[in-house]
Amino acid sequence: MLMTKPQQRGRKHHALKVIAAFVLIVIVGLFGWWGYGKLKVQRQQTALAPFYSTENQTLEGAPGELIRSEPIETTVEGGDGYRILYRTQRKDGSYTFSSGMVFIPTTSTNTPRPVVAWAHGTLGMGDACAPSRTTDPAATIPGLAEMLQRGWVVTATDYAGLGTAGTEGYLVGQDEAYDVLNSVRAAKQLTGTNMGNDITIWGHSQGGHSALFSSSLAHEYAPEFTLKGTIASAPAAELKALLDQQGNGSPLNWVIGPEVMLSWPEAYPDLSPEQVLSKAGQKNYKRIAEKCIEQASEEGLIRSGLKQQFFSQNPMDVPVWEQVATEQTAPILQPNQPLLVVESTADQVVLPSTTALYIERACEARSNLASLWLAEVGHIKLAPVSAPQAIAWLSDRFENRPNISTCNQVPPVAPATP
C-alpha cells in the first residue's frame, strides 16, 4: 500500500524525533559520565588532602626529613608501596615540602638494597596530577615490578608543589634535583627498607632534565650516597633549541608553555609572562597549567587548530628569557658518572635533534655516555618500551660493570643548532 505525502512526512518527522531523542540521551549520558568521573576524582582528592597538608609543619629543618608516610594500595608484584611527605628545598635554599612514593621489595635480605630514584615527566600542575595521588600510583613507574624483583628500592618524587602547597619548580633543575635526592633521604627513614647508599637516577622527559641536574648536584648536595649511574630518557635537555624548533604553531606550546609561565617567573622574578605571551595565552595559561596532561593536550590541539598562538614572540628572542633557558639547559655529567641517554627518532615532543645536540656536547666533554636510539616509538611510550634495556643497564651499574660509550657512533639524526 502506498503512503500519501502527509503520511510520509509524518513518518519522516517521527524518525527525526526518535533520532533527536537518541542523540539527547547520548549527550546527557556523556555529560553524566563526565560529571560522575569528575565527582569521583574530587572525592578521592578530598580524602587524600589531609595527608598532603603542611599547615602545621615548620618549614626549616633537615632536607629529606620524613614528615609522614602511609601504605598505598597497589597491585604491583613483589613489593609494598608507601606514600611519603618530606622536607626539601628550592634553588634559593629555602625550605618547602614534597610528596612522593617509595616501593620496597617484599623479599627479605641481609644485604643493603640499592636504590633507583625515578623522576617523572610533564603531568600538569593540578593536585590530582601528582603520581602519588592517582588511582593507580604503581602504574606511573615503568618497569617497577622487575626492579622490585631484583631487590631494589624505588623512590618516586612528585616534585614540590605538585600535590603539595606551592608551585612546582617545572624545568627548574635545581628544584627538581633537590626533590629527587631528598626523596631518597626520606625513603631511608622508612622502617624495613634496608637501604644501602648505592643509588641510580632514571627520568623521562621533564624527568630526564631532572635526572641530569640531580646527578650533577648529587655529590655536593647528598654526599652520603654513591651515584652509580643515570638514565635520561627523551630528556628536555637543550631547552633553547627545543623552544626554537617547536615553533609558535605547535600545540605543545599550549601544554608545556603554561607550566613554564607559572614556574620560571616564580624562580626568576625578572621574568614576566606578559613579556612573551599573546593575549589568549595571558588569559588562559594559569587555568591550563592546572589541568592534567591529557586535558591540557586536548585544549592545545583545539587552540592550535583554531590558529591561536600561545606566544606573542619567541621567548628566546627576549634576553631575560633566553638567559634562564641557558641556565636551565641540562648540565654535562663528569667522565666518572655513567650515563645512558634514550631517545626515539619518532619523538615529536622532545625533538630527537635536540637530544642529539646534548649527546654531541656531552661526548665532546668526554662524558661517559652510552646512547640507545629506538624507532617508531612515541614520546609517551618511550620509557615503558625501553624499560627492559634501561633496567639491564642499571643492573650493570650496580654490579660495577663498565659503561660502554657510544660516542664513536654517529646519531641517526643530525644535532640541532645550538
Buried (B, 14 or more C-beta within 10 A) or exposed (E): EEEEEEEEEEEEEEEEEEEEEEEEEEEEEEEEEEEEEEEEBEEBBEEBEEBBEBEEBEEEEEBBBBBBBEEBEBEBEBBBBBBBBBBBBBBEEEBBBBBBBBBBBEEEEEEEBBBBBBBBBBBBBBBBBBBBBBEEBBBBBBBBBBBBBBBBBBBBBBBBBBBBBBBBBBBBBBBBBBBBBBBBBBBBBBEEBBBBBBBBBBBBBBBBBBBBBBBBBBBEBBEEBEBBBBBBBBBBBBBBBBBBBBEBEBBBBBBBBBBBBBBBBBBBEEBBBEBBBBEBBBEBBEEBBBBBBEBBBBBBBEBBEEEBBBBBBBBBEBEBBBEBBEBBBBBBBBEEBBBBBBBBBBBEBBBBBBBBBBBBBBBEEEBBBBBBBBEEBEBBBBBBBBBEBBBEBBBBBBEEEEBEBBBEEEBBBEBBEE
